Amino acid sequence: MPYDINSNASPSDISDAVNYLLNNFTVGLSSNPNSGEVVGPTGVIVGYLYKYIAIKYADSQDGTVNFSNVPTNRLYYGIRNTDSTVESTNPTDYIWNLVTGGFGTTKLLWYAVTGGRQILFAVSTLIYNVGYVQDIGVAIDLDVITSSLTSDSFGTTFSPSTLQVPYTNAPVFTGVIPRLYGTNAYGAVDFVASQTDSDAAFVNNTWRIGNSSTTGYGDIVQTNITIANPSDGGSFAQWPVPTAMTANTATLAVPVRYRDNAGTIRQAALSTIQFVFSYGGKNATICYALYAGNPTVTGAAVTTAGTNTPATTDFSPTSATAFTYAVQAPGPSQAMFQSDGIYDPVANTTNWNTPYLSNLKVGSLSAITVNTGGLIVSDYIRAQSGGVTPAVSGSSMSGAGAVINSGGSFAYGSSARNLSFDGSTLTMNGDLVVTGNIVNSAVTRVATVYANSTVTGSGLGVYYTLASLNITTSVDCFIYALFTAKQNYGGIFNPTSVTALFIDGNATSVGGQSVQTNIAISLSVFLAAGVHTVSVIWDASSSLISVTDRSLYVQGSQR
């Protein structure tokens, strides 16, 4: 007589199995070969005929609304008993059960297989009882008793449990890296960065950070410490170095959730790490208090225990806000005073000096002379004449006086006549009077060329270039050209009878003297803005030429 029947069992096999149950269990049992349920005399399901239970979730009593494999926000769970591990996706194959209040986002379905293909169900936010296992969306084997899958021991430990933070006037966090390790009876347990229990990475035999099934890193509690979230280090969670620590002792408290090898999730013990300052020597420090007006504070230096600040009654006047390490913002008619302290880590005391003015808030200051030395401003420096504030306005300015802006722009003068720089262009609005020389390359452009080689030759229709250069002018202007050279021998150099100077390839009349030794010719001509070629060319048709020490100087204008 078969008791373990499969999905292909014949009607005879099913009948034999039912008869076996009825003959060997308490009188009054009945079974349903379609649902697989075995029901006791009081109508309670006491077991199942077939090997596997499939679980699904939905929002209606027939399972057709929001049919799902997970319980989140569902109202019903459905049960199907078969001999197959393949779970049906047809809602009509399941028997549906209403959950009081629904599953929401925190409740889970737990089950315990107790033997004889009997199974118990419970809905709870955490493990229901010993031997209960969370439904994880796969077929449940009714021949595996869950009491044999009870959760193994698990715990997390910070290593080390206390981190020393070097302190020299301020905390130094280099190398201060917290690590939280997870272990069970079999060794290290992998950490995962999952933020919810339903995350796919949170598999069996892993742990994550959180205080509930739907929360994660946000449950970490930081006390006197500022530190970012951890990263996955494999079998441990690793935090970056802290960014701030506001007291000598700080803590980081981390809640942990563990999924064991049977898929059971439970809340593990809270893990805590401590941070403490490590003082390497005496350290300077400052504390602040606000006084009314601007009094002269008197009193001898005082010593306090640990890093405590002095009391306002330690100095005179005694009416002031309490001393704090944080800077305090003065209100109207208040002045901020500071006391300089030296902390001694050996004696664990701080010596505080007499407070002095640190910050003063006033409505205005007038009739004073200031010797600032180097002066750094973050906005502007302004000198104002009249009622209109001076300011850069395009290529000019508004108002009268002077203004220098932190971005580099500035303006001097008035709205009618000024020197203005808008950050890219310097503009002078008004007359420019120059009493000295114009600086080379400032408002003039100069080009020169020189050669000491000798040019010799003659012949009808033969031309020799004695000098040539290019000059660039950015405005329409006069250019001035001067050519000098030394004639070794030959005919008389007569600039009025031969073509000697060319501008852009065009012959130009020149001024000079007929000479036989030292040559000098000059030219002044108005040209449009642009690039111009100036050349000195000798017509050797009339006489022999032998010229050396040739120099050409050209001057033009540029903006």
Phi, psi and omega in degrees: 000114181284133173256325178270098182254157181247184184290345180260014182298144179282161176305328179293318179297316180298319180296319178297320181294318179296316180297324178298314180297314184295328182277342186247356178246176183304141179299137179109357177285146174223157182225157178236106183295341179281315180268342182081003183283139170248119189248136179279179184296339179266004179089004180272137178290123183249355180177184181224152181284324191254167194285328189240147173243128174253140181240134174226170184227151181198179180244016177217161185289347175256000175079005185275346182260121178056045176301126189210164178260359180233152187275350188307120177064015178269160183255337184231156165233145183245148183237136175224128181252120178215180175259018182240143176278351179279120184274133180290145176256013179260114183304332183288348179279353187249154172259123192259140183234131180279136176259123181299121181078356180073172180281330185060215181252359185239340183275149180227162175262124180247151179218156176224119175270119189254358181111158180064029182055036173258143183216141178246144180241148176209146176250123184202159178282328178236177181309131189286316181193172179298134180093348178276143182232143180284138173293125183245014173093014175237162183299139181267128179273114183284354178264002177250113182284126186288344178297339177278355181247026181299151186298136177277167180295143180209146176200160177239148183217131170284135177228114357285167181281343176228133178248130177276131179249108178303140182228117173224092186070334178202158179296143176243111189265003181304125179081359179272091188234106178287140175226131179246121184254146176244136179219153170230194185296344185256355180131207183292143177244131184292139173270144173233149184273018181300143179257354177217161177293333184277356180297138185297334182285342182275080184262179179302145178063043172224167177224155180219173179262133179163162182245000177203177183291342185242008181235160185221243186301335180297345180274353178291135181252119178255128178238115180064017181222144174239120185209145181283176182288157182281169173240167183278115178258013183100257178272008179214159173262130183242127178267154171285176178293147178296163177248345179200150176214119192259358179212166184296334177234130179225157181222157175229115182253126189235116174280146188229140173240139187234132173252117186278186185291346177262001180090003179284132180252131177219158177277120179274176181292149178293135178251137184228138174239148182245142175244134178225146178289143173242109184269125181267350182177186179294141185231137177279145179210168183221141171233161190227150174210156180253132177244149175286137181068214179223071185283165169268111183273131182234165178137155180280162176298148181235156178242131180244161178284139178059228179253021179297145177277161178290161174274152178296335179284354177286345183227169180237135001290160183268349182276104180197165173288160180296142177292137178223158175287335180279144176295137180252138182274120180292143172265187178303135178063026175242154176229139179267127177251153177231148176241128180271131182236157174235118178270132178251106184291336180289310179278346184055049177224161176234130178261122185250132178273168180300131181297151177219164186297126180249325184208137181230132178247119180228163178285317179200159175233137180215161177055049177231155174247128186240130172248095189274340192069219176293134183237123179243126178238153181258359183229277183205162169241132188220137170239123189245137175237116181091191188271347183262127182291128178293138180203149174293132181225095182062234178267011179225208178210161173250159180073195180215143181129227181207148175214136173237119182264152182296338178282354178108345178283155180202167176205141178227138175119220179228178181295337180274316182226123185198166169246120188229137176231117184268009181110342179225329183232132176264124184234134173252120178254106184134190183276147175245121178246123181245123180254355178237192180289148173283128186289137179304133179069007174267303174234005177233161177232126183238139174224139180222153173216142182218143175213133179258005176286158183263133174253121183229139176163170176200173176138148182294128179073016178260130182238140179239129175274115183274330179196151179201141177203166176250145175224141181249128175242140182264354177223159172296131186195169170280142169243150180241131181234138179224124178243131176229149179198170177242125179265121183285314178195177179116198182286174179284130177281112183240098185294344181272345184250350178231154176281118186239339184226130180240140172243118181053035178085000180256135179294139183227138178296147183230164175247140179174184180241150175285115184226165178241355181237273182274129186254139174210119176230150183219164183204142171229123185214146180270128183229153175286161178298141178150194179261126184235142177256124179248125184226147172247119185235134181257128175271110185270016183292329189264337184198164175290146179231141172214103189235140177220178181051054184273130181222131178236125180240127180229135179233131176226191183244147171216151181281000000 
